[in-house]
Amino acid sequence: MNKFSKVSYEQYAAAVGGDIDLRAEYEAIKLPKRATSGSAGYDFFAPCDIFLSPKEDIKIPTGIRVQLDEDKLLACFPRSGLGFKYRIGLNNTVGIVDCDYFYSDNEGHIYCKLYNGGDQEVFIEKGSAFMQGIILQYFRTADDDSDGVRNGGFGSTG
């Protein structure tokens, strides 16, 4: 079953860091949602205000995880309006969340790294859609014999 949920408060607070109480911010995190019945992508909403200067990037802990069927992945893209108007993109171009990431020590916490490739400052208000995820099916070859076990995100499998 494909399903979005929040990571635990402890995981979110550890990811954000600092000594401040983040409970109100955590409670306000909205689960990804499609905007229309014809939308392919599930909008991710900013867990806090995001400010990006030109040529700057920022790593954002979304507070979200996704449980996927074993033949599915979540592909993450910037919102097309942010890319078109301001040249905001994902630093790794497309984020891939594998189905086994859900079981990692960090609870499958989805992060994104936004990059401002434009020439003007950009402000994304808390609660605004800033990224979209599309659940896709993938296939294996007949001779696939992979047996590694994932524990972590970016670069965790070598």
Backbone as CSV, one residue per row, in Angstrom:
resi,resn,N_x,N_y,N_z,CA_x,CA_y,CA_z,C_x,C_y,C_z
1,MET,0.843,-1.179,0.000,0.000,0.000,0.000,0.892,1.248,0.000
2,ASN,0.614,2.184,-0.861,1.342,3.440,-0.945,0.669,4.448,-0.026
3,LYS,1.452,5.019,0.908,0.838,5.921,1.880,1.876,6.885,2.457
4,PHE,1.514,8.168,2.512,2.349,9.184,3.150,1.997,9.270,4.636
5,SER,2.978,9.561,5.453,2.765,9.832,6.868,3.896,10.734,7.356
6,LYS,3.766,11.213,8.572,4.829,12.025,9.163,5.862,11.120,9.828
7,VAL,7.104,11.588,9.856,8.096,10.927,10.705,7.740,11.295,12.150
8,SER,8.369,10.660,13.107,8.100,10.996,14.505,8.594,12.408,14.820
9,TYR,8.056,12.982,15.866,8.521,14.303,16.296,10.018,14.270,16.597
10,GLU,10.473,13.217,17.232,11.896,13.108,17.606,12.787,13.111,16.368
11,GLN,12.383,12.400,15.305,13.162,12.376,14.063,13.176,13.762,13.419
12,TYR,12.014,14.420,13.391,11.942,15.748,12.782,12.807,16.747,13.550
13,ALA,12.697,16.753,14.863,13.475,17.686,15.690,14.969,17.431,15.536
14,ALA,15.375,16.169,15.476,16.792,15.840,15.291,17.284,16.317,13.923
15,ALA,16.441,16.217,12.905,16.822,16.639,11.559,16.957,18.151,11.458
16,VAL,16.068,18.874,12.119,16.100,20.340,12.075,17.239,20.856,12.954
17,GLY,17.450,20.199,14.094,18.535,20.590,15.002,18.163,21.780,15.867
18,GLY,19.094,22.168,16.714,18.855,23.292,17.608,18.154,22.868,18.881
19,ASP,18.002,23.826,19.767,17.410,23.556,21.065,16.015,24.151,21.227
20,ILE,15.375,24.505,20.119,14.060,25.125,20.217,12.971,24.061,20.143
21,ASP,11.829,24.375,20.703,10.682,23.478,20.660,10.019,23.613,19.290
22,LEU,9.965,22.518,18.556,9.423,22.530,17.197,8.044,21.882,17.110
23,ARG,7.396,21.675,18.260,6.122,20.941,18.245,5.050,21.631,17.397
24,ALA,4.943,22.925,17.484,3.920,23.631,16.696,4.225,23.493,15.201
25,GLU,5.490,23.636,14.842,5.889,23.482,13.439,5.595,22.057,12.970
26,TYR,5.959,21.078,13.804,5.737,19.670,13.470,4.240,19.377,13.303
27,GLU,3.422,19.849,14.224,1.983,19.594,14.162,1.351,20.208,12.910
28,ALA,1.940,21.307,12.410,1.389,21.994,11.243,1.797,21.358,9.911
29,ILE,2.719,20.391,9.933,3.150,19.746,8.688,1.950,19.063,8.039
30,LYS,1.758,19.367,6.753,0.653,18.777,6.002,1.175,17.630,5.154
31,LEU,0.420,16.555,5.086,0.796,15.433,4.236,0.669,15.827,2.772
32,PRO,1.507,15.271,1.901,1.399,15.565,0.474,0.007,15.233,-0.059
33,LYS,-0.411,16.045,-1.019,-1.768,15.913,-1.540,-1.795,16.350,-3.001
34,ARG,-2.609,15.673,-3.798,-2.803,16.103,-5.181,-3.767,17.288,-5.190
35,ALA,-3.503,18.266,-6.050,-4.332,19.466,-6.101,-5.653,19.223,-6.827
36,THR,-5.630,18.354,-7.832,-6.839,18.058,-8.599,-6.919,16.558,-8.850
37,SER,-8.071,16.089,-9.281,-8.240,14.657,-9.543,-7.382,14.199,-10.720
38,GLY,-6.947,15.113,-11.566,-6.098,14.776,-12.707,-4.621,15.005,-12.470
39,SER,-4.243,15.465,-11.285,-2.832,15.731,-10.985,-2.064,14.425,-10.835
40,ALA,-0.878,14.363,-11.456,0.000,13.197,-11.293,0.797,13.319,-10.005
41,GLY,1.169,14.547,-9.656,2.057,14.772,-8.530,1.332,15.094,-7.237
42,TYR,1.919,14.610,-6.145,1.474,14.948,-4.800,2.301,16.136,-4.334
43,ASP,1.651,17.244,-4.039,2.352,18.444,-3.592,2.896,18.248,-2.186
44,PHE,4.167,18.624,-1.989,4.782,18.694,-0.674,4.721,20.148,-0.228
45,PHE,4.417,20.366,1.036,4.226,21.708,1.556,5.373,22.090,2.480
46,ALA,5.819,23.328,2.365,6.955,23.812,3.152,6.646,23.721,4.640
47,PRO,7.505,23.031,5.414,7.267,22.906,6.853,7.597,24.184,7.621
48,CYS,8.278,25.103,6.951,8.670,26.381,7.556,8.869,27.383,6.421
49,ASP,9.042,28.649,6.758,9.359,29.646,5.735,10.723,29.323,5.140
50,ILE,10.835,29.469,3.810,12.083,29.190,3.100,12.485,30.445,2.333
51,PHE,13.705,30.891,2.559,14.233,32.061,1.858,15.487,31.639,1.116
52,LEU,15.531,31.917,-0.185,16.680,31.547,-1.006,17.209,32.749,-1.773
53,SER,18.462,33.070,-1.559,19.132,34.102,-2.340,19.566,33.493,-3.677
54,PRO,19.865,34.310,-4.673,20.356,33.776,-5.939,21.594,32.906,-5.721
55,LYS,21.631,31.783,-6.429,22.740,30.808,-6.406,22.912,30.112,-5.057
56,GLU,21.933,30.211,-4.181,21.985,29.567,-2.870,21.181,28.269,-2.912
57,ASP,21.582,27.295,-2.067,20.776,26.093,-1.903,20.488,25.889,-0.426
58,ILE,19.457,25.101,-0.155,19.060,24.841,1.223,18.512,23.419,1.313
59,LYS,18.915,22.696,2.353,18.429,21.339,2.608,17.210,21.436,3.517
60,ILE,16.122,20.828,3.102,14.852,20.934,3.822,14.395,19.563,4.297
61,PRO,14.313,19.358,5.618,13.681,18.138,6.128,12.169,18.335,6.055
62,THR,11.498,17.512,5.258,10.065,17.724,5.027,9.192,17.244,6.178
63,GLY,9.709,16.318,6.999,8.882,15.730,8.047,8.001,14.606,7.530
64,ILE,8.184,14.241,6.257,7.321,13.271,5.582,8.099,12.005,5.247
65,ARG,7.399,10.896,5.289,7.919,9.609,4.824,6.845,8.981,3.947
66,VAL,7.222,7.987,3.152,6.236,7.332,2.299,6.470,5.823,2.312
67,GLN,5.397,5.094,2.519,5.445,3.639,2.437,4.976,3.259,1.043
68,LEU,5.818,2.499,0.335,5.540,2.157,-1.057,5.505,0.649,-1.258
69,ASP,4.690,0.208,-2.205,4.730,-1.190,-2.625,6.135,-1.483,-3.138
70,GLU,6.544,-2.753,-3.095,7.937,-3.076,-3.410,8.320,-2.851,-4.869
71,ASP,7.382,-2.596,-5.750,7.728,-2.298,-7.141,7.449,-0.828,-7.494
72,LYS,7.454,0.040,-6.470,7.174,1.468,-6.683,8.323,2.330,-6.165
73,LEU,8.419,3.533,-6.680,9.349,4.555,-6.211,8.614,5.879,-6.206
74,LEU,9.133,6.824,-5.452,8.606,8.183,-5.469,9.648,9.056,-6.152
75,ALA,9.274,9.698,-7.248,10.162,10.628,-7.946,9.755,12.043,-7.539
76,CYS,10.721,12.820,-7.039,10.444,14.177,-6.552,10.981,15.215,-7.524
77,PHE,10.161,16.203,-7.830,10.483,17.266,-8.767,10.114,18.612,-8.131
78,PRO,10.743,19.698,-8.582,10.291,21.011,-8.103,8.916,21.302,-8.694
79,ARG,8.177,22.163,-8.049,6.923,22.632,-8.645,7.277,23.380,-9.921
80,SER,6.552,23.116,-10.988,6.905,23.710,-12.284,6.832,25.232,-12.263
81,GLY,5.902,25.795,-11.502,5.799,27.255,-11.432,7.033,27.885,-10.818
82,LEU,7.594,27.259,-9.775,8.812,27.790,-9.154,9.992,27.707,-10.114
83,GLY,10.060,26.639,-10.875,11.132,26.498,-11.851,10.993,27.490,-12.991
84,PHE,9.785,27.629,-13.491,9.537,28.508,-14.633,9.726,29.982,-14.275
85,LYS,9.178,30.405,-13.149,9.228,31.817,-12.763,10.564,32.229,-12.160
86,TYR,11.179,31.324,-11.346,12.333,31.744,-10.544,13.576,30.878,-10.714
87,ARG,13.508,29.824,-11.545,14.612,28.881,-11.734,14.960,28.142,-10.441
88,ILE,13.926,27.839,-9.642,14.106,27.016,-8.449,14.061,25.556,-8.896
89,GLY,15.053,24.790,-8.477,15.107,23.379,-8.836,15.611,22.556,-7.677
90,LEU,15.563,21.254,-7.842,16.168,20.362,-6.866,17.640,20.243,-7.222
91,ASN,18.503,20.310,-6.233,19.938,20.295,-6.475,20.383,19.005,-7.160
92,ASN,19.688,17.888,-6.904,20.034,16.630,-7.562,19.139,16.366,-8.771
93,THR,18.492,17.367,-9.292,17.586,17.388,-10.452,16.303,16.609,-10.230
94,VAL,16.387,15.327,-9.905,15.208,14.523,-9.585,15.552,13.704,-8.345
95,GLY,14.696,13.761,-7.354,14.914,12.944,-6.162,14.208,11.610,-6.316
96,ILE,14.903,10.533,-6.012,14.317,9.195,-6.075,14.241,8.632,-4.661
97,VAL,13.040,8.281,-4.228,12.828,7.656,-2.930,12.456,6.201,-3.201
98,ASP,13.356,5.300,-2.822,13.145,3.877,-3.051,12.188,3.295,-2.014
99,CYS,11.548,2.180,-2.361,10.554,1.584,-1.467,11.161,1.120,-0.146
100,ASP,12.447,0.737,-0.121,13.033,0.260,1.129,13.567,1.382,2.021
101,TYR,13.516,2.619,1.551,13.970,3.757,2.363,13.088,3.935,3.606
102,PHE,11.839,3.551,3.518,10.867,3.672,4.608,11.378,3.028,5.901
103,TYR,12.201,1.982,5.765,12.653,1.197,6.916,14.019,1.634,7.447
104,SER,14.575,2.734,6.954,15.881,3.222,7.404,15.809,3.739,8.843
105,ASP,16.970,3.847,9.471,17.043,4.331,10.852,16.430,5.720,11.017
106,ASN,16.435,6.523,9.941,15.858,7.868,10.031,14.366,7.873,9.689
107,GLU,13.745,6.689,9.727,12.308,6.512,9.477,11.910,6.814,8.033
108,GLY,12.871,6.869,7.117,12.542,7.186,5.734,12.219,8.652,5.525
109,HIS,12.781,9.508,6.387,12.537,10.956,6.339,12.982,11.509,4.981
110,ILE,12.057,12.098,4.258,12.336,12.660,2.936,12.878,14.081,3.099
111,TYR,14.061,14.286,2.561,14.684,15.605,2.522,14.676,16.083,1.077
112,CYS,14.779,17.367,0.895,15.007,17.879,-0.443,15.999,19.027,-0.335
113,LYS,16.752,19.227,-1.387,17.696,20.335,-1.429,17.306,21.221,-2.603
114,LEU,16.746,22.381,-2.279,16.343,23.338,-3.295,17.512,24.222,-3.674
115,TYR,17.549,24.597,-4.949,18.591,25.485,-5.461,17.946,26.640,-6.214
116,ASN,18.405,27.858,-5.928,17.924,29.048,-6.634,18.910,29.353,-7.753
117,GLY,18.568,28.950,-8.956,19.418,29.207,-10.122,19.124,30.538,-10.787
118,GLY,18.218,31.298,-10.220,17.837,32.576,-10.807,18.652,33.733,-10.266
119,ASP,18.198,34.945,-10.583,18.924,36.152,-10.183,18.136,37.023,-9.212
120,GLN,17.093,36.444,-8.599,16.332,37.197,-7.606,16.076,36.347,-6.364
121,GLU,15.895,37.007,-5.247,15.592,36.315,-4.002,14.196,35.704,-4.101
122,VAL,14.033,34.538,-3.468,12.754,33.843,-3.506,12.342,33.487,-2.080
123,PHE,11.089,33.756,-1.765,10.526,33.421,-0.466,9.393,32.434,-0.689
124,ILE,9.451,31.297,-0.012,8.389,30.293,-0.062,7.776,30.245,1.337
125,GLU,6.533,30.604,1.423,5.865,30.690,2.716,5.541,29.304,3.279
126,LYS,5.679,29.178,4.592,5.314,27.946,5.296,3.922,27.518,4.848
127,GLY,3.782,26.235,4.524,2.496,25.702,4.087,2.265,25.775,2.589
128,SER,3.155,26.452,1.850,3.018,26.547,0.393,3.618,25.314,-0.277
129,ALA,3.028,24.900,-1.378,3.565,23.774,-2.140,4.888,24.192,-2.781
130,PHE,5.916,23.351,-2.628,7.226,23.695,-3.172,7.862,22.552,-3.965
131,MET,7.343,21.359,-3.818,7.885,20.187,-4.499,6.724,19.258,-4.784
132,GLN,6.881,18.392,-5.787,5.851,17.403,-6.059,6.479,16.031,-6.217
133,GLY,5.773,15.025,-5.737,6.237,13.653,-5.834,5.272,12.829,-6.654
134,ILE,5.829,12.015,-7.545,5.019,11.162,-8.395,5.396,9.716,-8.106
135,ILE,4.411,8.898,-7.782,4.639,7.484,-7.510,4.655,6.748,-8.845
136,LEU,5.760,6.038,-9.083,5.945,5.326,-10.346,6.241,3.854,-10.087
137,GLN,5.842,3.026,-11.033,6.190,1.612,-10.964,7.514,1.404,-11.693
138,TYR,8.318,0.468,-11.190,9.546,0.101,-11.894,9.596,-1.412,-12.033
139,PHE,10.477,-1.860,-12.899,10.564,-3.281,-13.214,11.986,-3.770,-13.004
140,ARG,12.134,-5.073,-12.768,13.434,-5.701,-12.576,13.735,-6.611,-13.763
141,THR,15.020,-6.807,-14.013,15.415,-7.738,-15.067,15.280,-9.176,-14.560
142,ALA,15.200,-10.106,-15.482,15.041,-11.517,-15.128,16.226,-12.045,-14.325
143,ASP,17.417,-11.477,-14.532,18.613,-11.965,-13.842,19.013,-11.092,-12.653
144,ASP,18.098,-10.297,-12.137,18.387,-9.424,-10.997,18.643,-10.279,-9.757
145,ASP,19.790,-10.055,-9.114,20.105,-10.822,-7.906,20.539,-9.909,-6.759
146,SER,20.049,-8.666,-6.766,20.436,-7.719,-5.717,19.935,-8.213,-4.372
147,ASP,20.793,-8.067,-3.346,20.403,-8.511,-2.015,20.906,-7.564,-0.923
148,GLY,21.342,-6.367,-1.323,21.803,-5.379,-0.342,20.659,-4.863,0.509
149,VAL,21.029,-4.292,1.642,20.034,-3.723,2.557,20.357,-2.248,2.751
150,ARG,19.359,-1.403,2.580,19.520,0.039,2.712,19.400,0.458,4.161
151,ASN,20.180,1.469,4.527,19.987,2.133,5.802,20.434,3.579,5.654
152,GLY,19.551,4.419,5.169,19.861,5.820,5.004,19.441,6.330,3.648
153,GLY,19.718,7.602,3.448,19.320,8.272,2.219,20.480,8.558,1.303
154,PHE,20.622,9.816,0.908,21.592,10.279,-0.082,22.916,9.512,-0.026
155,GLY,23.193,8.712,-1.046,24.462,8.017,-1.154,24.647,6.833,-0.225
156,SER,23.587,6.367,0.410,23.741,5.324,1.435,24.068,3.949,0.862
157,THR,23.835,3.752,-0.434,24.133,2.437,-1.011,25.434,2.436,-1.793
158,GLY,26.259,3.473,-1.594,27.547,3.526,-2.278,27.492,4.433,-3.399
